[in-house]
Amino acid sequence: MATHLANETINTKDIDDIPLDAVDVSQPHLFKDDTWRPWFARLRREAPVHYLADSENGPFWSVTSHDMIMAVDTNHEVFSSQAGGIAIADPVDQGELSKAVSFITLDEPEHGPQRKAVSPAVAPKNLSELEPLIRERAADILDHLPVGETFNWVDKVSVELTARMLATLFDFPYERRRDLIRWSDITTAVPKVTGEDNDMEARKAALMDCAMTFHQLWQERAAAEPKFDFVSMLAHGEATKHHINDPFLMLGNIILLIVGGNDTTRNSISGGVIALNQHPEEYDKLRSKPDLIPNMVAEMIRWQTPVIHMRRTALNDIELGGKTIREGEKVVMWYLSGNRDEAVFDDADRFLIDRSNARSHVSFGFGVHRCMGNRMAEMQLRVLWEEIMKRFHKVEVVGDIERLSNNFIRGVANVPVQLHPL
């Protein structure tokens, strides 16, 4: 197997030489270098509920096993999203932008009504009506790819399909669809998430541009008859229509929906191509059994795990996995680790398109904050792969994969590929 596809390359110091109480799985380079596996394997094995007293993100608990993640994610009475946010990095102070909050960072009873305001957009009936459009756009993208040339799959397919569908869900100006991707990317571009020296003034300017753009759209939709796009539903929803008077409350929910609609689908599209190339026997299986595509989609989402973690804050003392978590402490559920838990998934690091329990993954979370758009993401991936298999014998990775330095979103920047037609 080519070196650029190696699964288990470890270019960091031996994890077993690090004292257990110093193991820090929040280091962004672990995800950029794709060297995270042994770090999480050790925590699952020795301390599935693990306390780190000092890090770039302060002290925090890591929850790394599937069962412990489920215990935290389904107990919203004790583990709060609102008390400290949903990311291991504490919210960045960027003036008025710091006031931007969304329903995913709210607890009950405030969370539910705001979520319900937009959930009809991704309800089964609306999805069934969107499927022909998704298929049409996927086919158009695939039919215009440069066969016989090397190109970046992420840009030409993953980003482009996601941008087109986001523009549809928001009824956003189609010619500006890449702005949605840009705003999504810059949301997590903060130093404690990326480990890099991000331009925070540029981030602030971009998010202000996003706020002003959607403020205008919101006003237009509020004055018109309700429709089934996100902006219209927020503008007419009883629990959300007042957000027009608080532009940063409005921005928080808009950004949430953009990021949620972008990252899961986009990075699973990229990760799926990587997985099939790393496991060519599974590509062979797919060619002989294309009816496995729906299950393969679930396995791609498990294997890629687009959202690496979610953070909660303990509202009172609680025992978890034999450890006592104190009120106010930061608790991080590492979804990426839960999806590689050997106690749940046999041969967990392998990509198996017919894995019987692929849907047991934790990529979408559980409980009241379970990803609202999970069916939308699955449908886009299913339709895309149905259309890929009609056209190409193989999407072949032909160069080094470039991953993003980010401990929150497991992003892929470049997957150089060549297409082999049927």
N, C-alpha and C positions, 0 to 999 in steps of 0.2 A: 504493500500500500504506500502511496506517495506520502512524503513527509508532511505535506500541507494538509493531509487528511487524518493524521494520527490523532487518535482519541485521547490517549492517556499520557501525553508528553507532560512532564513536570519540570519546569525550569525555575522553580523556586527551591529554597532550602528544604530539606527533608522535614515534613510536617511532624514526624515522630520525635524530632530533636527539639521541638518547641515545647516548653512547659505548658500543660493543659490550660492553666489559668491565664496564659498569654496568647492563646489562639484567637486571632482576629479575622473573622470571615467577611468583614465589611470592607476590606481593602479593594478598591476598584480594579487594581491591576490583575487580580485573580480572574476577573471576568473578561478583561481585555485580552489576556494571555490564554484564556481558557484552561486555567490550571487549578480550578476550584474543587474538583472532585475529591481528592484525598483529604482536603481540609474538612469538608462537610462529612465525609465518611468517618473521620476520626471522632467528630462530635457526636454523630449518631451512635457510634459504637461505645464511646466512653462517657459522654455527657450530653444527652439529647436536650436537656434544659441546662444551659451553660451561662455563667456570669463572667463578663469581662469588665474589670474595674476601670480600665482606662483605654481610650481609643480616640481617634480623630473626631468621633461622634459621641464622645463621653461614655459613661458606663451604660451597659445594656445587657439584657438577657437574650441569648440566641435559642430559639426553639427550632429544632432541625428534624425531628422524626414526624412521620405522617400522623400518628395518633395524637401527639402533643400539639401539633399545628391545628388539628381539628378541634381539640379541647379549647384552645384559645379563640379560634375564629368563630366558634359557635356560642361563646360566652360573652356577649356584648354588654351584659350587666356589670361585669367586673373589668373587662378589657376594653378600654375606651379608644375610639378613633378621634374624638373631639379634644381630649385633654392634651394631646401633644402632636397631633397630625398622624399621617400614615406612612411616613418615610423615616428611616433611621436618622437621617440628617434633620436637625431641628429647622423650623422655618427660617428662611433668610430674611433679614431686615432690609427691605427695599422701599422704605417709605410707605406711601399709601397702598402700594401693591401688596404689602404684607397683610392687608385686610381681606384679600381675596380668599374666600372659603367656598367649599363645595359640599354637596350632600354626603359625599363619601367621608368627609372629615367631621360629620355630625353624628351624634348619638340619637337614639330614640328619646322622645317622640318626634323630634324635628326632622330626622333623617327620612322617614318613610313617606310623608306627603310630598316632599320635594322630588324624591326618586320616582314616585308614581306619576308625577306631572309629565315626565318624558318617556316612561316605559312603553306607552302604546306604540312608539316609533319602531320598537324592535319586538313587538308582539307577533305571535305566529301568523296571524292573518296578514299583517303588513309585510312580513318577510316573504310570504308566499307570492305576494304581488311584486316584490322587489326582485325575486329570483331571475325572471327573464331579463331584466335590465343588467343584473350582475353578470349573467352569462354573455349577454351581448357585448358588454365592456371587456370582459375577460378575453373573449374571442378576438375582439378588435386589437387588444394589446398583443396577444400572442401572434396574430397574423401579420403584425408589422415589426416583429423582431428580426434582427439581422442574422439569418441563417448562414453558417460558415464563418462567422466572425466571432471574436471574443468580445463579450460585453459584460457589464455589471448587472447581474440579475436583480440586485436590490433596487437599483434606480429604475430600470426599465420595466420591471414587473411588480415587485413588492410595494414600492412606494407609489408607483403610478396607479395600480388598481386601488390601493387604499385611499389615495387622494381623490380619485373619481367617486368612490362610494361615500367618503366623508362629505364631499360637495353635495351629493344627493341627499344625505341624511340631514344636512343643515340647510338645504336649498340655498347653497352658497354660490356666488358667481363662479361658474365653471372654469373660466380662464384664470382665476386666481387660486385654483385648488391647491397648488403647491405651498401657498401661504399657510394652509392648515397644517401641513407637515412641518414647516419651519417653526411655527408656534409650538407645536407638540415637542419638537426636539429641544427647543431652548428652555422649555419648562423645567427639565431636570438638569440643565447645564449649570450646576453650581459646584464649587470646588469640593465640598465634602461628599458629593455624590460621584463626581467624575475623577477626583484626584488630580485635576488639572487646574490651571490658572485661567478660569473662564472670565470673559469680559462681561462683568455684571451690569455695566452701563448699557451695553448693546442688548443684553437680555431685558433690561427694564424698558428700553425703547421699543423692542419688539412686542412685548406684552402690552404696552400702552397702545400700540398700533392695533393689536388684536382687540383690546377693550373698545377702542373708538369705532372700529369696523362693525363689531357686533352690537354696539349701542345703537348705531344707525339702523342695522337690520332689525333689531328688536322693536324699535319705534315703528318701522314699516309694517312688521307682522302684527303688532298690537292693534294697529289701525285697520287691519284687514280681517277677513273671515278666517277662523282657525283652520290650520292645515296639519298634515302629519309630518312636519319636519320639526327638529329639535327646538329651533328658535321660536317657532309659532307656538308650540306646546308650552314652552316656558313662559312666553309672553301672555298666554291666556290661562295658564294654570292658577288655580286659587291660591296654592301654596307658594307660587313663584312669581306671579305677575308684578308684585311690588318690587322685585329686584331692579326694575328700571330706575328706581329712586336711589339705588346703591350700586353704582357701576362695578365695584369690586366684588360684591356678592354675585352679581351677574357674571363677571369674568371668571370667578372660581368655578361655577358650574359649567360654563362654556369650555374652559380649559380641560376640566375633567372629562367631558364628553369627547373632546378632540383627542386627548391622550388615550382614553379608553378605546376609541374607535381606530386609532392609528397603531398602537404598539403591539397589541395581541396579534392582529391579522398580519401586519407587515412583517414582523420578525418571525412569525410561524411560517409564512411563505418562504422566507429566506432559510430558516432553520430546516424546513422540510427538504429542500434541495440538498443541503449539506448532509442531512441524515441519510438520504437515499444513496448519496455518493460514498459515504463512509460505510454503508452496509449494502453493497451491491447485490447480495443475495435477496434482500428485501425488494430491491428494484425489479429483479427477475420475478419475484412472487407477485408484485403489483401488475406486471405485464400479463401474467397468466390468470390473475384473479382481480380484475379492475373493480369488482363488486366490493372489494375490501376498502375502497376509498373512504367511506364514512368512518370506519374504525381507524384507518390510518390517520385521518385528520385528528382524532382524539389523541393518538399516540404522538403525532407531531407536536401538539400543544403540550403534552406531558414532557416530551424529550427536550423541547426548546425552552419551555417555561419563560414566557416573555416578561412577566413581572417577577423579579428575583425575590422580593420580600414585601411584606406589609408590616407596619409597626402599630402597636397598641401601647397604651399606658394603663397600668394597674390602678383602679380606683380604690382598692383596699387590699390588705394583705391576703394572700392566697397561696396554698400549696399546689405545686405543679411538678409532677415527675419526681417527687421526693425533695424538692427544693422549695424554700419559702421566698416568694416574690413579695416585696414590700410595696405599700401604697406609693404611687408616684413614680415607680421605676419603669423604665423603657423595656418593652418586650417586643422582640422582632421575630416574626414567623418567616422562616426561610423556605419559601415555596419551592425554590430550585432544589433544595435538599430533600424536602418531603416527597418530591417526584422521583427521587433516586433512592428511596428507602427500600432496602433489600427485604425488609419484613413484609412489605406489601407487594412489591414488583420483583418477580424473579428475574435475575440477570438484569438488574435495573438500568445499567448503563447501555445496554443494547437497545437498538431501535427495532421494534417488531411490529409490523403493520397489522398483524392479526393477534396482538396481545389481548388476552381475554378480558382483562380488567383495566384497559387503557383509560376508560372514563372515570376511574377512581383517582385521577390526578387532582391536585389542589391548585392548579394554575388559575382558576377563576375564583378561588376563595370559597368560603361557605358562610352560612348564616345570613344575617340581614344585609351584609355588604357583598354577597355573591355578585359577580360581574353581571350587570344588567344586559350587556350585549353579547353574552356567550353564544347564543344561537346564531346571531348575525355573523360572528367571527367564524363559526364552524361552517355556515352555509357558504361564505365567500371562499374558504379553503376547499370545500368539497367541489363547488362549481369550477373553480380554477383547475383543480387536478383532473376533473372529468374532461375539461377542454384541452389540457396539456396532453393527456393520454390519447386524444384523438389525432394529435398532430406530430408528436415527437416520440421517437424510440427512447431517447435519453436526453436529459439536461445534464451535461457533464461539467463538473467543476474542474477547471484547468489551471488554477493558480492559487496563490495564498489567500486565505480568508482574512478579512480585516474586521475585527470586532470593536465595539465601543468600550471605552473605559467608563463604566457606570455600575454602581452597586444596587441600583433600583430597577432599571430596565435592561434586560439582556438583549442588547441591540447588535445588529450586524450592519456594517457600513459597506462592505464590498464582497461580493461572491462572483469572481470571474468565471464565466461559463461559455460553452459552445453548445449549440443545438444539433442534435442528430435526428433528422426527419424520419418518419416511418418509411 
